[in-house]
Amino acid sequence: MSVYQRLARKLDALPHGFPATPSGVELRILRKVFEPEDAALALHLRPWPELADKVARRAGRPAEDILRHLESMADRGQIGASRGRSGTRFSLVPFVVGIYEFQLERLDAELASLFEEYAPALMHTLGGHAPAVARVVPVNARIEARPQILPHDDLRAMLERARSFRVAPCICRKERALEGHPCAHTSETCLAFSTRENAYERYPPGGRVISREEALRVLESAEEEGLVHCTYNVRDEPMFVCNCCSCCCGFLRGISEFHAPHFLARSSVVALIDTESCTGCGACAEGRCPMHAIVDTGDGYQVCDERCIGCGVCATGCPAEAVRLHERPAAECLLPPQTILDWAVARTSSRSPWKGLALRGAVAFLRFAGK
């Protein structure tokens, strides 16, 4: 078995998945991203951050050599890295969300073509198991029948708690442009944020460090453009927010084009049009709704509840202020997992009950040991 086949299996064992295909396109992607020696070292990494000396012991190589190699791999977006008081820690990250997004500066026409070829199989796996990889966060518009926005639905509150901010061009728009489908939306819309100080001094590659004020302006501009806020499907420290368009972005294409129901979870609200206030301009249906959930019935515009993902961009773009967001019935609302570890356990259990049981025990031990 080649080093790329072994790495593909290791990535597929992660909760997100990295499925094999008859064409072997996933192996061609790995050959494009990893040199053989990089792939071999990635096999010694764990899904949780570790110092280089631990990786060195497993690899049987000097710690200084391993540290330089891992730093080089992190610079190329092949692995995850984060700085801490005791040094930089490295981890194996999933292909999506992870390795692929880290290829922003290295993305070329060949990798874009390979990704498009792989997308149907990848999206089927990513969106084939609950809980969803990502979720929609509604805009901070007025939500009827809810006195207060829930903490995990309030992006501005998340940014107020964060201490580090980074913005980067959307890799989905770059990839589609390389494929001959350029997008008219703003490119630099992908936000990352952290409660740690100086979290983005070096990693991940690409993008630039910004202030909280600029991050808030990115959100506001995205809402004006009618972009959809998408983030990791967890309640605590979701780490990023992508501002997505339906023509390019993977989260929305996952559910609309590739029919992957668990790729993106809708929010807990649904849009509703006040027929008395509606002027029939059609702005919501023709230029705002990314899911074609607003239809002209002949007697006015109406929201199709089954298609609505609760993003709220129709509400912010209505010149007559005739669209409001209403909370869905409790039975239709899915509470996101608390943490990324909780998400990983639930996701692994969905893909493989036995592996999920083992992971649940490991997570329980780590939490107990950390107390």
N, C-alpha and C positions, 0 to 999 in steps of 0.2 A: 504494500500500500504506500503510495507516494506521500510526501510531507503535506501536500495540498489536500489530499483526500482525508488525511488525519485531522488537519485543521478544520476542514469543512464539517467533519463529524463533531468536532469539539464545539464549533459554533452552533451547530444544529441542536446540541444538547442544552444550550442556554434556553431560558424560557421563551425568548422571541422566536427562535428557530432559524435555520438556514438550510432549506430543503434541497435534496439532490434532484437532478433532472436527467432525463434520458440523453440530452445533448451535452451535458457536462458544462453548461455555461457558468455555473457557480465556481467551477475549478479554474476556468479561464479568467474570471474576475479576480480570484485569489492570486493567480500568477501575475496579473496586471498590478495588483496592489502590493504584494509581498515578494521579495527575493527569497530564494530557498532558505537561506540562513535566518532570515527574519521569521519566516513561517515556523521554522524549527524552534526558535526561541519562544514564539507565541504559544507553543504547545505546553510550555512550562509555567504559563501564567494562570492565575485563578480569576474567577469573576469578581473577587473583592480586592481592594487595593492592598499591596504589600510592598515592603522595602526591597531594594534590589538584592540585598544579601540573602534573603530567603529564596528568591528566584535562583540566585547563583548556586546555592546548595543543591537545589533540585537539578539544575543543569550541569553541575559538576565543573563549573568554570570559575575563574577568579572574580571576586565581587566587583572590582574596578572595571574589568572588561564588560561585565554584564550591565553595570550602571551606564556606561557610555553607549552600549548597544541599545538598551531600553530607551534612553533619552533620544537617541537618533530615531527609533521607531515611533516614539510619541510625537516627535517633530513632523514625521511623515503621516501622522494620523492613523497609524496601524493599531495602536493600543490606547488605553486610557492612562492618564497621568494626572496627579494632583499633588500640590506642594503642602507640606505640613511642618510642624515644628521639628520633627525627627528626621525630615528629609522627604524626598519625592517618592510617592508610592505609585505603583504601576498595576494595571489590571487588564484582563481580557474583556473587551466590550463586545456587544452584539454587532452584527453587520448593520442592522437598522433597528433602533436608532443608535448610531455609534460610528463604526468604521466608515460607512458610506458618507455620512455627513462630514466626517473629518477629512474627506478627500477634496474639500472645496477648492483648495489651491492646486491640486494635482489633476482635477477632473479635465479630461480631454474628450474628443469626439469618440474615440475607441471605447473608453470606459462608459460614456453615456449610452452608446449603442448596446454594450453588454448589459447594462442595467435594464434598459428597455426590454431586451430579450428575456431577462430573468424575472421581470416584474410580475407576470401572471402567476408563476409558481411561488415566488416570494410572498406576494400579497395574499395568496390563498392560505399560506401557512400563518402569516402574521395576523390575518383577519379571520382565521378559522377557529380560533379558540378564545374563550373568555378567561379573564377580563380583557377588555380592549387595551391596545397599546397606548392609545392617546384618547383625549376627550376634548370636547368643545367647551370653551368658557364663554358665556354670554357677555356681550358688551355691557358696560356699566350704565345701561339705560334703565328707565323706570320699569320695575317688575311688579305687576299688579298682584295683590293678595299675598305679598311677602313683605313684612315690615323691615326686614334687614337682609342684605345680600349675604349668603353663606360664605364663610372665610375662604373655602376652596374655590369659590366662584368669583372672587374679587381680586382681579389681577393687580389693580392699583395698590391694594393693601399688601399684596405679596411683594411688590416692588418697594413699598415703604419699609418693609422689614428687612429687605436685602441690603448688603453692603458692597457687593461687587456686581458689575454689569458689563455685558459684552454684546455687540451687535455684529452680525455678519450677513453677507448676501445670501439669498435663498438658493440652496444648491439645486432644488427642484427646477427653479426658473432657469438657472444656468444650464442644467442638463437638457431641458426641453429646447432651449435656444440652440445648443449644439446639435440637436436632432432636427433643426429646421423649423421649430415652433416657438419663436420669440414671444415674450409676454410684455404687455404694455404697463404692467404694475411696477411699482418701485421694487428694486432688487434687494436693497439692504433692509430687511425686515425681520430677520431671525434674532430673537433675544435670548440670552442666557443670563441667569442671575443666581447669586449665591449669598448665603448669610455670612460667609467667611470673608474677611478682608483680603484684598489682593488675590482673589481666587483665579484670575485670568492673566497673571503676569506673563506666562509662557504658553500654557496649554489651555484649550486645544488650539491647533494651528488655524490660521485664518481669522478674519474678523478683527475688531478693535475694541479696546476698553473704552467705555463711556460713563457718563455720570447718570445718577438717578433721574435727573431732570430730562436728559436726552432720551433715556429709556421710556419715560412717560410720553414724550413727544412722539416716539416711534409708535406707541400704542394708539395715540390720538390720530396720527396720520393714517395708520392702517384702518381704523374704523371709518375715517372719511372716504377711503378708497373702496370700502366694502369688503375688506379682507377678514377672514375668520380666525379668531384666536383659538389655537390648539396647543395643548400642553400634555405632559405625561399624565397618565390616568391614575394619579395618586393625590392624596390630600395634603401630605406634608412635604414641603420643599420639592416642588415639581421640576425645578432646575431650568426649564426653558419654556418659551412660548413662541410658536411659529405663527406667523400671520399669513394665512393661506388663501390662494386663489384656486378656483375650481379647474382652471385650464392646465395648471402645471403641478400643483402641490400634491405630494404623495398621499397625505392623509385623506383629502377629499376625493382624489382619484381612486383611492382604495375602496371606498364605498360606492362611488357612482360609476366608475369604469370597470373595476375588477370585482365588484360584488362581494367584497370581503366584509361581512357584517360586524366583526369584532375588531376591525382595524381602528375605528374611531367611534367613541361613544358620544351620543348626543347629550346636550345639557339637560337639566331638569326643567327647562321652561320651553314654551311653545309660543309662536307668534299668533296674534289675533288681530284682524283688521276691523276697525269700527266703520261699518258701512255708511253711517251718517256723516262721518268726517272725511271719508275717502273721496277724493276728487276724480278718481279714475285715471290718473296720469300714467300709471303703469311702471313707475320707477322701481318699485319693489320687485316686480316680476321680471322685468326686462334687463335691469342693470345691476341688481343687488343680490337676489337670492341665488346661492351657489348650487342649490339642490333642485331647482325648478319646482319648488314646493308651493309656489303661489300661482294660481291659475285664474284666467278670466272666464267667469261662468256665463257671461252675457249680461248679467245683472250686477256685475261688479267683481272685484277681486276677492279671492278666498284662499285661505291657507290649508294645504293638505297636511294634516297632523302627522301622518305616517312618514312623510318625506322630510318634514321640518326637523332640523338638527338643533334648533334653539340657539343659533349664533347671535341673532339680534341685529345683523347688519341691515335688515329691511327696516327696522325701527329707526335706526340712526339716519337712514337715507330718505325717509318719507318727508317731503316738504310740507305736507298737511298734518304731520304728527298723528296720523290715523292708525299707526301700528303700535301695539303694546305687547309686552311679553307677559305671559301668564304661567304660573307654576303648573306643571303637569300633576295629575293624580299621583299619590304616593306609590301606588302599584306600578306606575310606569317610570319611576325614578330609580336609577342605579347609583348607590353610594360608592364612590371610588375607594379602593383599598387605602389604608392609612399611610403606609410607607412603601418604598420600592421593594423592601424585603417581603412585605405582605403580598404585594402584587406578584412577585416572583414565585412565591409559594402557590398562590391561587392559579397562576398561569401554568406552572409546571404540573400541578395536579390535574388541570384540564387536559393537558397533552398526554400525561402519563401518571395515573393515580399512584403507582408504586414509587416512582421518582419523586412525586410530590410529597408523599409521606416521609421519605428519607430527608428531603429538603426541609420539611416542617420541623423535624427533629433537630437538624443541624442549626436552623435559625433559633429554635428555642434554647439550644445550648449556648450559642453565641450571645444571646440576650442575657441569659443567666450569668455567663462568665463576665459580661460587661458590667454587671451591677456591683 
